[in-house]
């Protein structure tokens, strides 16, 4: 699955997020920034993204995923 397709899966299901996906040797690195993460603990943030990708993880299309999530404020401090 191409990076753009993974980005679209997330943006189609979670409104108002910016998504960046890179693929390295079959490993998908997904970075998502959005206010939707405000007040969520790290597990809930991960679950939200996994719910968008779960179908493709289960069928083996997406094998390994590393997810990083940020609120806009956290992202601005990160940059």
Order of alpha helices (4+ residues) and beta strands (2+ residues): alpha-beta-beta-alpha-beta-alpha
